[in-house]
Amino acid sequence: MTPVRVLTGIKPSGTPHLGNYVGAIRPTVRASRQPQVDSFLFLADYHAMISTQDPARLQRSTLEIAATWIACGLDPQRVTFYRQSDVPEIPELTWFLTCVCGKGLLNRAHAYKAMLDKNAAAGAEPDDGVSAGLFMYPVLMAADILMFNAHQVPVGRDQVQHIEMARDMASSFNHLYGEHFTLPEAVIEDSVATLPGLDGRKMSKSYDNVIPLFAPREQLRKLIMGIVTDSKAPGEPKATEGSALFQIYQAFATPEETAALARAYAEGIAWGEAKEVLFERIDREITPMRATYEELMAHPERVEAILQAGAAKARAVASPFIRQLRHAVGLRPLQARAAQAPASKAEKAALPTFKQYREPDGLFYFKLTDAKGRVLLQSAGHSSPQAAGQAVAALKAHGWAASPDLQRQAAMAEGVTAADVESALRALREAS
């Protein structure tokens, strides 16, 4: 089975807290260990510059976030873990995409529209406080994703628009220059766990109610002892429903441990005792990670070495791909095919074509037609557009005869020979 490439960006802003760990870090680390997942995780320091103009803070936060993920079990040998700014191909691709992205698409971006609405409410100029960085944010994000032809991008529902915009830019580029990009798919994280904070609201820096992930043991105990509870006395039964303390415990405990605390609630456990149970359970999980984190923070050169090794892995993919894209857009040595006149639109159109589409059965298909529109290949249904796109890419790269697995996924049309299919695929390769 072809590995699924999953890409996740982590903006280095602020110190991670327990909510970040439960909602994003722990599930992402676990997912990266799955055998058929090819994980790319990056520190989005270019993105952070849009909202952070404090160099020392950006540097410190980058170190904290990188050390946190490594301490929480991310295996740099298994995944590609890199800093965005260490891959110069990404800003180059950003420019390529800028040149095929309509301004109207960016005008519809949620973050930009929110700033316009805020300024309108305040009676300010529409673009007051809007940097070009904020406006171009979706293009940079698209470059992050398309640089590595990610199949899936886990996002919250508020980020789905950015994935759709990346697909739009990829489609525009593919239409102009040939099929180079896989269209990414958003994986919506509706089931992401959210933790209540010290005051019962969602744990968030904006509410100032967070518990830092690697707070020292005594500070952790003090913060947990400050979690807001009701006024029920020891011996009175207590409800688990709506209890911030119980919800936080449940995020760390096994089902058996959770059931035991639920019984203790029903039996009237004192709040102080319940908080002590919560503290010990969290500290048991965090302590070994805290030790690793503190060691990494004391030796930033180790973190830097890990990120540089990750950048080398990322660039091993990005460098040949950007060379391919440079050639596609015409940034070529002048002596290369210099005497050949540019192909006309008619000549470009007179090529075999892959067409991908979705049928009412919900599956995704592709077909290959020759320059005259005759169908050569018709695929079976695929579960996702990425799967269909991967099959198309493999056919283009390796041909029909060298792809026995793909021969089982697609059938030649009546009257078509293998030589017809090979000739069409060869024409596509030579034209790219």
QUIUR-V520165 format. One record per backbone hydrogen bond with DSSP energy under -1.0 kcal/mol. NH is the residue of the N-H (numbers start at 1). CO is the residue of the C=O. E is the energy in kcal/mol with one decimal. If there is no record, write none. Layout:
nh | co | e
NH | CO | E
NH | CO | E
//
This chain:
nh | co | e
4 | 36 | -2.9
6 | 38 | -1.9
7 | 152 | -2.2
8 | 40 | -2.6
10 | 42 | -2.8
13 | 11 | -1.7
18 | 211 | -2.4
21 | 17 | -1.9
22 | 18 | -2.6
23 | 19 | -2.6
24 | 20 | -2.3
25 | 20 | -2.3
26 | 21 | -2.9
28 | 24 | -1.9
29 | 25 | -2.6
30 | 26 | -2.2
31 | 27 | -2.3
32 | 28 | -2.0
33 | 30 | -1.1
34 | 31 | -1.6
37 | 34 | -1.6
38 | 4 | -2.9
40 | 6 | -2.8
41 | 80 | -2.7
42 | 8 | -2.1
43 | 82 | -2.3
44 | 10 | -2.2
45 | 43 | -2.1
48 | 44 | -1.8
49 | 45 | -1.2
50 | 47 | -1.6
51 | 48 | -1.1
52 | 48 | -1.8
58 | 54 | -2.3
59 | 55 | -2.4
60 | 56 | -2.6
61 | 57 | -2.8
62 | 58 | -2.1
63 | 59 | -2.0
64 | 60 | -2.6
65 | 61 | -2.8
66 | 62 | -2.3
67 | 63 | -2.7
68 | 64 | -2.1
69 | 65 | -2.3
70 | 66 | -2.0
71 | 67 | -2.6
72 | 68 | -2.0
73 | 70 | -1.6
74 | 69 | -2.2
78 | 75 | -1.2
79 | 75 | -2.1
80 | 39 | -2.4
82 | 41 | -2.0
84 | 43 | -2.5
86 | 83 | -2.1
87 | 84 | -1.7
90 | 87 | -2.0
92 | 88 | -1.3
93 | 89 | -2.5
94 | 90 | -2.2
95 | 91 | -1.6
96 | 92 | -1.8
97 | 93 | -2.6
98 | 94 | -2.2
99 | 95 | -1.7
100 | 97 | -1.4
106 | 102 | -1.2
107 | 103 | -2.2
109 | 106 | -1.6
113 | 109 | -2.6
114 | 110 | -2.5
115 | 111 | -1.6
116 | 112 | -2.1
117 | 113 | -2.5
118 | 114 | -2.4
119 | 115 | -2.5
120 | 116 | -2.4
121 | 117 | -2.4
122 | 118 | -1.5
124 | 119 | -2.7
128 | 125 | -1.8
130 | 127 | -2.1
135 | 131 | -2.0
136 | 132 | -2.6
139 | 136 | -1.3
140 | 136 | -1.7
141 | 137 | -2.4
142 | 138 | -2.0
143 | 139 | -2.3
144 | 140 | -2.2
145 | 141 | -1.7
146 | 142 | -3.2
147 | 143 | -2.1
149 | 146 | -1.1
150 | 145 | -1.8
151 | 5 | -1.8
152 | 5 | -2.1
153 | 185 | -2.2
155 | 187 | -2.2
159 | 156 | -2.1
160 | 157 | -1.0
163 | 159 | -1.0
164 | 160 | -2.2
165 | 161 | -2.4
166 | 162 | -2.1
167 | 163 | -2.2
168 | 164 | -2.0
169 | 165 | -2.5
170 | 166 | -2.6
171 | 167 | -2.6
172 | 168 | -2.3
173 | 169 | -2.4
174 | 170 | -2.9
175 | 171 | -2.3
176 | 172 | -1.7
177 | 173 | -3.1
178 | 174 | -2.0
180 | 178 | -1.2
185 | 151 | -2.0
187 | 153 | -2.0
189 | 155 | -2.5
190 | 188 | -1.5
192 | 189 | -1.2
197 | 201 | -4.3
198 | 209 | -2.2
200 | 197 | -1.5
203 | 195 | -3.2
209 | 204 | -1.3
213 | 16 | -2.1
215 | 212 | -1.4
220 | 216 | -2.9
221 | 217 | -2.3
222 | 218 | -2.2
223 | 219 | -2.5
224 | 220 | -2.4
225 | 221 | -2.4
227 | 224 | -1.7
228 | 198 | -2.7
235 | 268 | -3.3
236 | 233 | -1.9
238 | 265 | -2.3
243 | 240 | -2.0
247 | 243 | -2.3
248 | 244 | -2.4
249 | 245 | -2.1
250 | 246 | -2.5
251 | 247 | -1.2
252 | 249 | -1.6
253 | 249 | -2.5
258 | 254 | -2.7
259 | 255 | -2.3
260 | 256 | -2.0
261 | 257 | -2.1
262 | 258 | -2.2
263 | 259 | -2.0
264 | 260 | -2.0
265 | 261 | -2.3
266 | 262 | -2.0
267 | 263 | -1.7
268 | 265 | -1.4
269 | 264 | -2.4
274 | 270 | -2.5
275 | 271 | -2.5
276 | 272 | -1.7
277 | 273 | -2.1
278 | 274 | -2.3
279 | 275 | -2.7
280 | 276 | -2.5
281 | 277 | -2.0
282 | 278 | -2.5
283 | 279 | -2.9
284 | 280 | -1.9
285 | 281 | -1.1
286 | 282 | -2.5
287 | 283 | -2.6
290 | 286 | -3.2
291 | 287 | -2.1
292 | 288 | -1.6
293 | 289 | -2.8
294 | 290 | -2.7
295 | 291 | -1.8
296 | 292 | -2.4
297 | 293 | -2.7
298 | 294 | -1.5
302 | 299 | -1.9
304 | 300 | -2.7
305 | 301 | -2.0
306 | 302 | -1.9
307 | 303 | -2.5
308 | 304 | -2.5
309 | 305 | -2.2
310 | 306 | -2.2
311 | 307 | -2.3
312 | 308 | -2.0
313 | 309 | -1.7
314 | 310 | -2.5
315 | 311 | -2.9
316 | 312 | -1.4
317 | 314 | -1.0
318 | 314 | -2.6
319 | 315 | -2.8
321 | 317 | -1.2
322 | 318 | -2.8
323 | 319 | -1.7
324 | 320 | -1.9
325 | 321 | -2.3
326 | 322 | -2.7
327 | 323 | -2.2
328 | 324 | -2.0
329 | 325 | -2.1
331 | 326 | -2.6
332 | 330 | -1.7
336 | 333 | -1.4
340 | 337 | -1.3
348 | 344 | -2.5
349 | 345 | -2.2
350 | 346 | -1.5
351 | 349 | -2.0
353 | 369 | -2.5
355 | 367 | -2.5
357 | 365 | -2.3
359 | 363 | -2.0
362 | 359 | -2.3
364 | 382 | -2.9
365 | 357 | -3.1
367 | 355 | -1.9
368 | 377 | -1.8
369 | 353 | -2.7
370 | 374 | -2.5
373 | 370 | -2.2
376 | 368 | -3.9
377 | 368 | -1.5
378 | 411 | -2.3
379 | 366 | -2.6
380 | 409 | -3.6
382 | 364 | -2.3
388 | 384 | -1.8
389 | 385 | -2.7
390 | 386 | -2.6
391 | 387 | -1.8
392 | 388 | -2.1
393 | 389 | -2.5
394 | 390 | -2.3
395 | 391 | -2.2
396 | 392 | -2.4
397 | 393 | -2.3
398 | 394 | -2.8
399 | 395 | -2.1
403 | 400 | -1.5
407 | 403 | -1.8
409 | 406 | -1.1
410 | 406 | -1.2
411 | 378 | -2.8
413 | 376 | -2.4
416 | 413 | -2.1
421 | 417 | -1.7
422 | 418 | -2.8
423 | 419 | -2.3
424 | 420 | -1.9
425 | 421 | -2.4
426 | 422 | -2.5
427 | 423 | -2.1
428 | 424 | -1.7
429 | 425 | -2.2
430 | 426 | -2.6
431 | 427 | -1.5
432 | 428 | -1.0
//
